[in-house]
Amino acid sequence: MSLSATDVAVIGAGPVGCVAAIALARRGSRVTLLDATPVGKRLAGEWLHPAAVRLLNELGVPLPPSSSRESARGFVVYPEDGSDPIELAYPDGRSGLTCEHHVLVAWLRGVAGGTPGLVIRTDVRVTRVVDQTVHCLRQFGESETLSAPLIVGADGRGSVARRSLGLPDGREAVSMMASVRLTGVRLPFEGFGHVCLGGPGPVVITRIAPDAVRICLDIPPSNDRDFRSSPTLIHRYEAAVPASLRPAFREAMTHDTIEWAANQRRPRRDFGRPGLALVGDAAGHCHPLTATGMTTGFLDVDQLAKSRSFEDYRRHRTSRSLGPELLAEALHRLFSRSDPASLALRQSVYSTWRRNARERERTMRLLSGDDVGLFSFGQSFLSAAGGAATRRGGLFATGLAPWLGWLGRSVAPRVLARGVSFL
Ligand SMILES: Cc1cc2nc3c(=O)[nH]c(=O)nc-3n(C[C@H](O)[C@H](O)[C@H](O)COP(=O)(O)OP(=O)(O)OC[C@H]3O[C@@H](n4cnc5c(N)ncnc54)[C@H](O)[C@@H]3O)c2cc1C
């Protein structure tokens, strides 16, 4: 059986697919948005940087009601040595927002459903894409097809659209995330995400609703099965959690269900082909420490809607994805490792942030998606490496060679493969 023809078929009604469908329908296309499931609860993105909020405003997408969201003014980093927390506010007083993932997706699906020219179906699992035809299965096994001149693959990390292009999966496991939700607590810095170091991996604490706070523990890969038990997690991570939150943290870790998610990485090298564009996690993703997944996906959508050709879209997004990707990778490495070189680099980063307002601003411009230049990333990295080397008597004495090796291995091939400009 064939569904009616449409101008655009968007596969996946997650946050990025919904925004893609809304953006393309607002430009006058007839859009069909397809998903296999109704909105469910899962541990995923809850933080939108200011660039994402600006794009929603430009598209005329109303924000979720204030009773279910919080404003996000930046991050506060708690060094592992117990020294004062470091505040990294977004430049120019701007703010992003936080919202529980399922609340945000339900809201965006609601907006999509009310957009003229947009039809949303949440009972169809896409099985493959052949040329310009999407093949789907309905709940009871009935097959359907839908043809469209433009197909958008917004179907997340396990994307069928991506598989249909014959691309290798390319996902790499990085770590696990364990999370609990706290109620009735006050954060030391309300309005800020708290990144707390000193555990086996960073702990990220965010208010996600007026009455709820989320604590996420980044858990390095381990063969030790006991590592993931609640008493072990409390024991290993509690000291990194700010003292005022420890009783609630212990209580939730002991009595509530711990939510889990796998943190993976897939470099954003492939954006599809003419007639089939990949957006959001389907195009690639990085560790969630920098909370850039949805913002990056919304920026994909913005570029796709503006581009005159697929090549135009591919070129723009290829060059603009690398900076945020490297920042996420570098910060996760920096905040997770305890070898002397990483500790020296971390101390150098803290001291640069503490004394240099311009460096704090540069970090936040990179993080928020305002500045995606590799030049800025490289400058920040080299200034931190220089600081570490000065403190410890030279690059090799500090043991920074592996870090510089990582930089070379990460940047050089990607720049060459993508033809990325440094500016
Ligand atoms: C622990 C964790 C924390 C994170 N925190 C943040 C954060 O704070 N901020 C941030 O920006 N990002 C964060 N991220 C990343 C963020 O969750 C993702 O970048 C974001 O969800 C990607 O959106 P998407 O729409 O591209 O894909 P998804 O959210 O994966 O949505 C894909 C949709 O496609 C549908 N689908 C899949 N396959 C099919 C099929 N075959 N047929 C039909 N439908 C299909 C799915 O049902 C789903 O609705 C985090 C990720 C993790 C794991």
The ligand as an SDF file (V2000), in Angstrom:
LIG
                    3D

 53 58  0  0  0  0  0  0  0  0999 V2000
   23.0640   10.5530   28.5490 C   0  0  0  0  0  0  0  0  0  0  0  0
   22.9300   11.5540   27.4390 C   0  0  0  0  0  0  0  0  0  0  0  0
   22.8150   12.9050   27.7560 C   0  0  0  0  0  0  0  0  0  0  0  0
   22.6920   13.8440   26.7330 C   0  0  0  0  0  0  0  0  0  0  0  0
   22.5890   15.1700   27.0600 N   0  0  0  0  0  0  0  0  0  0  0  0
   22.4580   16.0900   26.0790 C   0  0  0  0  0  0  0  0  0  0  0  0
   22.1960   17.4580   26.3910 C   0  0  0  0  0  0  0  0  0  0  0  0
   22.1010   17.8450   27.5500 O   0  0  0  0  0  0  0  0  0  0  0  0
   22.0250   18.3250   25.3610 N   0  0  0  0  0  0  0  0  0  0  0  0
   22.0630   17.9030   24.0580 C   0  0  0  0  0  0  0  0  0  0  0  0
   21.9010   18.7230   23.1450 O   0  0  0  0  0  0  0  0  0  0  0  0
   22.2480   16.6090   23.7390 N   0  0  0  0  0  0  0  0  0  0  0  0
   22.4350   15.6990   24.7020 C   0  0  0  0  0  0  0  0  0  0  0  0
   22.5380   14.3830   24.3860 N   0  0  0  0  0  0  0  0  0  0  0  0
   22.4580   13.9930   22.9780 C   0  0  0  0  0  0  0  0  0  0  0  0
   21.0110   14.0910   22.4920 C   0  0  0  0  0  0  0  0  0  0  0  0
   20.1760   13.2400   23.2540 O   0  0  0  0  0  0  0  0  0  0  0  0
   20.9240   13.7310   21.0340 C   0  0  0  0  0  0  0  0  0  0  0  0
   21.8860   14.4970   20.3270 O   0  0  0  0  0  0  0  0  0  0  0  0
   19.5420   14.0050   20.4680 C   0  0  0  0  0  0  0  0  0  0  0  0
   18.5690   13.2290   21.1070 O   0  0  0  0  0  0  0  0  0  0  0  0
   19.5560   13.6960   18.9670 C   0  0  0  0  0  0  0  0  0  0  0  0
   18.2870   13.9600   18.4550 O   0  0  0  0  0  0  0  0  0  0  0  0
   17.8110   13.2670   17.0940 P   0  0  0  0  0  0  0  0  0  0  0  0
   16.4400   13.7900   16.8690 O   0  0  0  0  0  0  0  0  0  0  0  0
   18.8600   13.4280   16.0610 O   0  0  0  0  0  0  0  0  0  0  0  0
   17.7880   11.6970   17.4250 O   0  0  0  0  0  0  0  0  0  0  0  0
   16.9410   10.9040   18.5060 P   0  0  0  0  0  0  0  0  0  0  0  0
   16.6970   11.7420   19.6980 O   0  0  0  0  0  0  0  0  0  0  0  0
   17.6370    9.6190   18.7000 O   0  0  0  0  0  0  0  0  0  0  0  0
   15.5330   10.6720   17.7930 O   0  0  0  0  0  0  0  0  0  0  0  0
   15.4300    9.7380   16.7350 C   0  0  0  0  0  0  0  0  0  0  0  0
   13.9680    9.4270   16.5010 C   0  0  0  0  0  0  0  0  0  0  0  0
   13.8890    8.5650   15.3750 O   0  0  0  0  0  0  0  0  0  0  0  0
   12.9910    7.5050   15.6570 C   0  0  0  0  0  0  0  0  0  0  0  0
   13.4110    6.3570   14.8660 N   0  0  0  0  0  0  0  0  0  0  0  0
   14.5820    5.6730   14.9570 C   0  0  0  0  0  0  0  0  0  0  0  0
   14.6030    4.6850   14.0620 N   0  0  0  0  0  0  0  0  0  0  0  0
   13.4180    4.7300   13.3840 C   0  0  0  0  0  0  0  0  0  0  0  0
   12.8580    3.9550   12.3320 C   0  0  0  0  0  0  0  0  0  0  0  0
   13.5130    2.9200   11.7780 N   0  0  0  0  0  0  0  0  0  0  0  0
   11.6240    4.2860   11.8760 N   0  0  0  0  0  0  0  0  0  0  0  0
   10.9460    5.3320   12.4080 C   0  0  0  0  0  0  0  0  0  0  0  0
   11.4340    6.0900   13.4120 N   0  0  0  0  0  0  0  0  0  0  0  0
   12.6600    5.7980   13.8920 C   0  0  0  0  0  0  0  0  0  0  0  0
   13.1210    7.2720   17.1660 C   0  0  0  0  0  0  0  0  0  0  0  0
   11.9440    6.6570   17.6840 O   0  0  0  0  0  0  0  0  0  0  0  0
   13.3150    8.7080   17.6750 C   0  0  0  0  0  0  0  0  0  0  0  0
   12.0860    9.3180   17.9810 O   0  0  0  0  0  0  0  0  0  0  0  0
   22.6800   13.4180   25.3760 C   0  0  0  0  0  0  0  0  0  0  0  0
   22.7990   12.0730   25.0710 C   0  0  0  0  0  0  0  0  0  0  0  0
   22.9250   11.1500   26.0890 C   0  0  0  0  0  0  0  0  0  0  0  0
   23.0600    9.6900   25.7450 C   0  0  0  0  0  0  0  0  0  0  0  0
  1  2  1  0
  2  3  1  0
  2 52  2  0
  3  4  2  0
  4  5  1  0
  4 50  1  0
  5  6  2  0
  6  7  1  0
  6 13  1  0
  7  8  2  0
  7  9  1  0
  9 10  1  0
 10 11  2  0
 10 12  1  0
 12 13  2  0
 13 14  1  0
 14 15  1  0
 14 50  1  0
 15 16  1  0
 16 17  1  0
 16 18  1  0
 18 19  1  0
 18 20  1  0
 20 21  1  0
 20 22  1  0
 22 23  1  0
 23 24  1  0
 24 25  2  0
 24 26  1  0
 24 27  1  0
 27 28  1  0
 28 29  2  0
 28 30  1  0
 28 31  1  0
 31 32  1  0
 32 33  1  0
 33 34  1  0
 33 48  1  0
 34 35  1  0
 35 36  1  0
 35 46  1  0
 36 37  1  0
 36 45  1  0
 37 38  2  0
 38 39  1  0
 39 40  1  0
 39 45  2  0
 40 41  1  0
 40 42  2  0
 42 43  1  0
 43 44  2  0
 44 45  1  0
 46 47  1  0
 46 48  1  0
 48 49  1  0
 50 51  2  0
 51 52  1  0
 52 53  1  0
M  END
$$$$
